[in-house]
Amino acid sequence: MTVDGMTLPLGNDSEAVQQDDSARARYLEELTKKITQAKIYPVQARRKGWEDTLIVELEIAPSGKLLSAKIAQASRFQVLNKAALDAVKRAQPFRAFNHGMNNAPLALKIPFDYTLKRPK
């Protein structure tokens, strides 16, 4: 069975499935945190008050190598699309998959929310 680009074992091996899900969840949490830390709000977008949400689709090899990164749902502002892809590139290198994860490439979508903070 394939779920979100991950192949899970079939049958009564629920312990293996739970182990894979837990290892995958930890890896995704770390990966998302690393990419979020690399995110920069472009100066041009800040000055013009541009806000938007977009989605980047990634494929990562078990070694942690980024196989592909593309815009799955674009912003109406090209500068934000570029900033999101640049954040993914800056966040590299990604580490190899956690022990217990399936050994197939991981496909995932990450939302990027560019929202300016308003003074209270």
Disulfide bonds with the S-S distance in Angstrom:
none
